[in-house]
Amino acid sequence: MNKNLWLLALCQGLFLTNNVVFIAINGLVGLQLAPLGWMATLPVMGYVVGGALSTPLVARSQARWGRKVSFQIGLAVAVFSALLCAWAVFSANFWLLCTATVVAGYYSANGQLYRFAAAELAVPAFREKAVSLVLAGGLLGAVAGPNLASATRTLMGVPFAGAYVALMGVALLSMALMSAIRFEALPRPGAPAGAPGGGRSVAQLLREPAFAVAVLGAALGYGVMNLLMAATPLAMQVCGYAFDDAALVLEWHVIGMFAPGFFTGHLIRRLGVLAVMGVGVLLNFACVVVALMGVELHHFTVALFLLGVGWNFLFTGSTTLALQAYRPEEKDRAQAAINFFVFATMAMTSFASGALVTTQGWALLNYGSLVPIAITGGALVWLALRQRRAGA
């Protein structure tokens, strides 16, 4: 870990602070302002829809101006969108809140590239660990996010307006840290001799089995996590729990998401990327089993913690698998494609989580999540058998 990686890990933590606060409060603010109850998670959905729409813009800015400038643009958008969210709450304008979260998606699309930048800031032999350890910076968000939401939700008279104002300060702090990172020292990759200058298209990359499974693992892993996580504050409110209880559950969930980052990279090097992703699938299944056992506080806490660890193994593994499947000159296109599929899946699950939990209930939501979990597990088995046959 060099200085640049430590600073990037802190930026990752502040990025996750923003995300956790958004997840903790956007659904509840939406429930207060929405014309209909099933629309409560539209502000959560807006955040990921904005991320999906922003991926091509972010890819172009990364290719044209490099990592540092593009990341700083994303943070400037974060400041503006948090201000817009606060204005929407003060004016009780539901559609302005949805618009503000769509704008905030540009920051999310930028922040999703921090893990790829981590691989470029480390020597090749340390690449898996660099990705894993920078993702572990999200532990800052695990602690700061729920506590920031709880401490600031009544700060300005209007519920949760203070939380959005606090996120402006979080983004400004991240801008200061990002300015100290030296991405310029990295050599810009060129196409190898005899290869097309721009590399393979997205369609060609998706025909690469390892890349296709990496995309599927990242998208469905994030989708299942988002489906259950976005619905949790609403489900807990229906069950009569206070906001502080929901914040505690989310804190343990995000700890589960990022605490394994200190050793996931080591496990991948020791056991193999597909084995670690397979454990992630099993942990997601265990999460659903625990969630269906009851609606006591410990059921929510344990289920969401298992969900977080499962996500870490799947997402870190998918990132590592993708890094092995594309060439350096294809990185902007490949990373944008992965993030687009992640955001598109998250958009669908954000909407589905609110609609299902408010109309069908917590149990049916968990049963439905078994489908993408099974698809992910099947894809991993298929790739493992294919690689075994190729090796033989």
Secondary structure by P-SEA (a helix, b strand, c coil): ccaaaaaaaaaaaaaaaaaaaaaacaaaaaaaccccccccaaaaaaaaaaaaaaaaaaaaaaaaccaaaaaaaaaaaaaaaaaaaaaaaaaccaaaaaaaaaaaaaaaaaaaaaaaaaaaaccccaaaaaaaaaaaccccccccaaaaaaaccccccccaaaaaaaaaaaaaaaaaaaaacccccccbbbbccccccccccaaaaaacaaaaaaaaaaaaaaaaaaaaaaaaaaaaaaacccaaaaaaaaaaaaaaaccccccaaaaaaaccaaaaaaaaaaaaaaaaaaaaccccaaaaaaaaaaaaaaaaaaaaaaaaaaaacccccaaaaaaaaaaaaaaaaaaaaaaaaaaaaacccaaaaaaaaaaaaaaaaaaaaaaaaaaaaaac
